[in-house]
């Protein structure tokens, strides 16, 4: 659903699979600095696995070979770009294909490669984006209600109570997405729990099973994955049928797609993408934002002051979300510091260029966003959480280039920004966040960046 396809990181392996399927293998000399294949059949896949994640592999690759570096996945050459300057120089005029859609749908079995003409893709993308907009307009009250429920829950705890941040904010995101996408049937906690269970089974295998090939080697895991995917599809089909037969006051994402010119199959596919990606992106954006704020009371107070200036004693409205400039800076710095989506990918559909290197047609090009977002030549003190850095126009432009803000911002991230703004402004009015002493939260780089283990916080009430 986006030109730049920032969320293509999640489905890197699927794009490679599509490339290998569509184009014959070759082992021509690359001409790029980088790694030779470790194994004839698997290329550098063993190196990626040994590093722990594609992001960590790319960090080491660019440290050794510079901003343009190559490696091999199987018999296919991959070129990785790891600096802001090189990304600006990258010439790939194609702006019609959607690698995020292609890869995720390939994974889900909806298609085996790119299809559809540019005009149809553009119309479908616009319908998806408009669906996000309509969903936010119709369900902003729901988002605030769920945020208020979370605040009330946290306020009921004693000051010393350790709160499982990941667990609570994943639950908040799952309730938000399921109800905003599919309607009131997900007011039932049982339905949400089942949705969450199937979502996790599908999403976790996308992150690990397709990278190391372990899913195909384990019939039990593969069967669980297929059953979970089938249950998610069955649930969406039931929702589509119910909403087609009965009118509802609540307008949800599925309604927007069904009111357009999409086929039933297309509505199912696009709804699945939103439910899968939207939940995880929203949950992790909210989790990291609150976690980073726990370490700095000054930032919390600055956000609290902004909330008072914008709202006074009134509840936030959707129209006021854009007025929270500092809150937006916090969220963008969260994406940068957490490296929320550390890799993006696209297929070089015509011959292109980056730096002094010519990139042949049909080359898989990786945007090493996790490397770029921590590049000391682009960011001052890159490992420091500093929302004030986005008070400068130049840093805003850099994020826009990377697809994290501005016109290139993907719909799922736009939805997540709005939900996170509603949540943070609601929380900070009533509560202060505090870290748990001695806790060190490490990052797990799979589909998106998430804490390796539960992140714990405590809260106290504001006067």
Secondary structure as UniProt FT lines:
FT   HELIX           6..11
FT   HELIX           12..22
FT   TURN            40..42
FT   HELIX           45..51
FT   HELIX           54..65
FT   STRAND          68..73
FT   TURN            74..75
FT   STRAND          76..81
FT   HELIX           84..89
FT   HELIX           99..107
FT   TURN            108..109
FT   HELIX           118..155
FT   TURN            159..160
FT   STRAND          163..164
FT   HELIX           165..182
FT   HELIX           184..187
FT   HELIX           189..207
FT   HELIX           209..212
FT   HELIX           214..217
FT   HELIX           219..245
FT   HELIX           253..258
FT   TURN            259..261
FT   HELIX           264..294
FT   HELIX           297..311
FT   TURN            312..313
FT   HELIX           318..323
FT   HELIX           325..338
FT   TURN            339..341
FT   STRAND          344..347
FT   STRAND          352..354
FT   TURN            355..356
FT   STRAND          357..359
FT   TURN            361..362
FT   STRAND          364..367
FT   HELIX           369..372
FT   TURN            373..374
FT   TURN            376..378
FT   TURN            380..383
FT   HELIX           387..391
FT   HELIX           393..401
FT   TURN            402..403
FT   HELIX           406..408
FT   HELIX           411..430
FT   STRAND          431..435
FT   TURN            437..438
FT   STRAND          443..445
FT   STRAND          449..451
FT   STRAND          456..461
//
